[in-house]
Amino acid sequence: MAGRNEVRAGKAYVEIALRDKVQGGLRRVATRLRAFGSTVGAIGAGLAGAGTVIAGPLAWANGRREPSPGSRTRCWPCDPVP
């Protein structure tokens, strides 16, 4: 029959083995989360760039529209030719 010391040694071995497995799993999860975060960041940067590309011409076109009736703003098609 195993004595107290042998049982404690076996318990310590099992605890160390479990800790190593859990820590290894946590490292893998952390690596995957970092990769996911990088991917999401890249997608966000692409969408921000696309929004900028789209917003520029829209802002330009908005500034060149004809003013509404009674408006005192001026725009390119409405300016008199000198």
Phi, psi and omega per residue, in radians:
M1 nan 2.483 -3.106
A2 -1.339 2.452 3.122
G3 -1.476 3.114 -3.119
R4 -1.027 -0.771 -3.096
N5 -1.116 -0.674 3.125
E6 -1.176 -0.669 3.121
V7 -1.140 -0.755 3.112
R8 -1.089 -0.725 3.131
A9 -1.107 -0.730 3.103
G10 -1.125 -0.708 3.122
K11 -1.112 -0.753 3.117
A12 -1.086 -0.702 3.125
Y13 -1.089 -0.773 3.136
V14 -1.122 -0.736 -3.140
E15 -1.091 -0.767 -3.140
I16 -1.122 -0.737 3.135
A17 -1.101 -0.738 3.130
L18 -1.163 -0.723 3.114
R19 -1.063 -0.744 3.128
D20 -1.083 -0.722 3.133
K21 -1.173 -0.737 -3.139
V22 -1.148 -0.781 -3.140
Q23 -1.120 -0.670 3.085
G24 -1.113 -0.723 3.093
G25 -1.115 -0.727 3.124
L26 -1.130 -0.639 3.090
R27 -1.123 -0.729 3.121
R28 -1.117 -0.728 3.121
V29 -1.118 -0.744 3.129
A30 -1.081 -0.706 3.111
T31 -1.100 -0.764 3.131
R32 -1.137 -0.694 3.130
L33 -1.147 -0.676 3.086
R34 -1.093 -0.742 3.126
A35 -1.119 -0.731 3.118
F36 -1.092 -0.767 3.116
G37 -1.077 -0.691 3.106
S38 -1.123 -0.718 3.135
T39 -1.127 -0.790 3.138
V40 -1.118 -0.686 3.091
G41 -1.087 -0.716 3.120
A42 -1.147 -0.705 3.102
I43 -1.113 -0.763 3.121
G44 -1.076 -0.718 3.118
A45 -1.127 -0.692 3.096
G46 -1.118 -0.729 3.117
L47 -1.160 -0.667 3.098
A48 -1.118 -0.715 3.092
G49 -1.121 -0.723 3.115
A50 -1.123 -0.696 3.107
G51 -1.098 -0.665 3.109
T52 -1.165 -0.738 3.136
V53 -1.108 -0.671 -3.136
I54 -1.320 -0.694 -3.050
A55 -1.188 -0.591 -3.119
G56 -1.015 -0.994 3.124
P57 -1.102 -0.583 3.114
L58 -1.155 -0.732 3.103
A59 -1.131 -0.715 3.113
W60 -1.094 -0.794 -3.137
A61 -1.143 -0.621 3.133
N62 -1.147 -0.623 3.124
G63 -1.285 -0.272 -3.090
R64 -1.812 0.128 -3.118
R65 -1.359 2.825 3.102
E66 -1.307 2.468 -3.129
P67 -1.217 2.683 3.097
S68 -1.256 2.752 -3.118
P69 -0.996 2.358 3.137
G70 1.485 -0.059 -3.130
S71 -1.408 2.552 3.131
R72 -1.703 0.042 3.138
T73 -1.321 2.680 3.131
R74 -1.997 2.635 3.078
C75 -2.474 2.930 -3.029
W76 -1.025 -0.852 -3.120
P77 -1.175 -0.350 -3.063
C78 -1.612 -0.232 -3.110
D79 -1.179 2.396 3.099
P80 -1.210 2.582 3.103
V81 -1.402 2.227 -3.107
P82 -1.243 nan nan
